[in-house]
Amino acid sequence: MEGGGQQPRPPGQTPGEHLQLLLHRSREAKNCAYCPYSRFPVGAALLTAGGEIFSGCNVENACYSLGVCAERTAIQKAISEGHTSFRAMAIASDIGDFITPCGACRQVMREFGTDWDIYLTKADGTYIVKRLEELLPLSFGPEDLKKM
């Protein structure tokens, strides 16, 4: 589903009043990115089940493998404040196509369920919305460890 301000989910999902703020906060977070090596700023904003928003940006390191993505930064901030249930995440970048989370971020997101919305934006502010289960089908999660 594409949109610029429409509510892309039926009522009961991510409320419109939270959606615009979520999209805005992801763009704001992008502006804080520390990316001197890739010059690829990314911002993310995470909506908790309780309605709070936590934002994050990518933070690179001269030892490349130690960098962290915006999505994981936002999740870690929320977890550190006691939140483990999420409703939606918006991701922003400067690319002309829809930004998508990397595989590692998808798996970290999956740790907290599959039933939440991910808003993938373009630099011009348009977005598509995907369910996390669409971005990481046939995923492995905490419940799979209980099957042993």
C-alpha positions in Angstrom: 0.0 0.0 0.0 1.4 3.4 -0.9 0.5 6.7 0.7 1.7 10.1 1.6 -0.6 10.6 4.6 -3.4 8.2 4.2 -4.0 5.6 6.9 -2.9 2.5 5.1 -4.2 0.0 7.7 -7.8 -0.5 8.9 -8.8 0.9 12.3 -7.4 -1.1 15.1 -3.9 -1.1 13.6 -1.5 1.8 13.7 -3.6 4.9 14.4 -3.3 7.8 12.0 -2.3 10.2 14.7 0.7 8.0 15.6 1.5 7.3 11.9 2.4 10.9 11.0 4.5 11.3 14.1 6.2 8.0 13.5 7.1 9.0 10.0 8.3 12.4 11.1 10.4 11.0 14.0 12.1 8.5 11.6 13.1 11.4 9.3 14.4 13.4 12.3 16.4 10.4 13.5 18.0 10.1 10.0 19.5 13.5 10.5 21.4 12.3 13.6 23.0 9.4 11.8 26.8 9.0 12.3 27.8 7.6 8.9 31.2 9.0 7.8 32.2 5.9 6.0 29.1 4.9 4.0 27.5 8.3 3.9 24.2 6.4 4.0 22.1 8.0 6.8 19.1 5.9 8.1 16.6 6.7 10.8 14.0 4.6 12.4 11.1 5.3 14.8 9.4 2.5 16.8 5.9 2.6 18.2 5.4 0.6 21.3 2.1 -1.1 22.3 1.7 1.6 24.9 1.9 4.4 22.3 5.5 5.6 23.1 7.9 6.3 20.2 11.6 5.5 20.3 13.8 6.7 17.5 17.3 5.5 16.4 19.8 6.2 13.7 22.7 4.2 12.2 26.0 4.6 14.0 29.1 3.5 12.1 32.5 2.6 13.4 36.0 2.6 11.8 35.9 -1.2 12.6 33.0 -1.6 10.2 31.5 -4.7 11.8 30.8 -2.8 15.0 28.4 -0.4 13.4 24.7 -0.6 14.3 21.6 0.0 12.2 18.9 2.5 12.9 16.3 -0.2 13.4 18.3 -2.0 16.1 19.2 1.3 17.8 15.5 2.1 18.2 14.7 -1.4 19.4 17.5 -1.3 21.9 16.5 2.1 23.3 12.9 0.8 23.8 14.1 -2.4 25.4 16.4 -0.5 27.7 13.3 1.5 28.9 11.3 -1.7 29.6 9.3 -2.0 26.3 9.0 -5.4 24.6 5.7 -5.1 22.7 5.7 -3.1 19.4 3.0 -2.0 17.0 4.9 -0.4 14.1 8.2 1.0 12.9 9.0 3.6 10.2 12.3 3.7 8.4 13.7 6.7 6.5 16.7 7.3 4.3 17.8 9.5 1.4 17.5 6.9 -1.3 15.0 7.3 -4.1 13.5 3.8 -3.6 11.8 2.3 -0.5 14.3 1.7 2.3 14.2 -1.9 3.7 15.8 -3.3 6.8 18.8 -5.6 6.5 18.5 -9.3 7.4 20.0 -8.8 10.8 17.5 -6.1 11.7 14.6 -8.2 10.4 15.7 -11.0 12.7 16.1 -8.7 15.7 12.6 -7.3 15.0 11.3 -10.9 14.8 12.4 -11.5 18.3 9.4 -9.4 19.4 6.7 -10.9 17.2 5.6 -10.8 13.5 2.3 -9.0 13.9 3.4 -5.4 13.5 3.7 -2.9 10.7 6.9 -1.7 9.0 6.6 1.6 7.1 9.3 1.6 4.3 9.7 5.2 3.1 11.3 7.0 0.2 13.3 10.2 0.4 10.2 12.1 -0.8 8.1 10.9 2.1 6.0 8.3 0.3 5.8 4.9 1.9 4.6 1.4 1.6 3.6 -0.7 4.6 4.5 -4.3 5.2 3.8 -6.7 8.0 7.0 -8.0 9.6 6.0 -11.5 8.7 6.0 -10.4 5.0 9.6 -9.1 5.3 10.8 -12.3 7.1 8.7 -15.3 6.0 9.2 -18.7 7.6 11.1 -17.0 10.4 12.7 -18.4 13.5 11.7 -16.9 16.8 11.6 -17.5 20.6 8.7 -20.0 20.3 10.8 -22.3 18.1 13.2 -22.9 21.0 10.3 -24.3 23.0 9.8 -27.0 20.4 12.9 -28.8 21.4 
